[in-house]
Amino acid sequence: MRPPEKFSTPRLMARKPRVSDAPAVFAAYAGDPVATRFLSWKAYAEIAPLEEFLQARINDWEQEDHRYGYLLCLAGTDTPIGSIGIYFAGDKTLFGYVLGRAYWGRGLMAEPLRYLVDWSLAQPGIFRAWAFCDVENPASVRVMEKAGMTREGVLRRWHICPTIGPEPRDCIVCARVK
């Protein structure tokens, strides 16, 4: 199964990454330890490793690897301000996302998440669309809820945030099912 290569929401455009996006991605969020605080990776200190990461995400699209990443740009622009990914696992889709701090508090991230959740659940073999976030990240819970997901509970010691420490942390899980 393969999602659309690009899509638009009222305020955003989502597209496949390009290696040449690395400086903009670095500036918008990937180099920011605050924006990446609750993620599974630390903020990048240099652009070269980020270029390698973007190339790997491009390869995912080319190899149809069950994992697809998008860069998010404000409508009418081509400059990334965030990203969202979708991972297919059997009859489920999992989502992850990050947005540059300059764009927080506007309800932007719920738009592409809702689009991908709706798209996923419209596919015949997908029955669950889900995501999770650190218990100390209530803004991310709100994104999931605004995207139509329901809070299901807490996954104890589920996810490691290397910027916070080496121990697995509790996470809130939200999902929408059909």
Secondary structure, 3 states (H helix, E strand, C coil): CCCCCCEECCCEEEECCCHHHHHHHHHHHHCCCCCCCCCCCCCCCCHHHHHHHHHHHHHHHHHCCCEEEEEEEECCCCCEEEEEEEEEECCEEEEEEEECHHHCCCCCCHHHHHHHHHHHHCCCCCCEEEEEEECCCHHHHHHHHHCCCEEEEEEEEEECCCCCCCCCEEEEEEEEEC
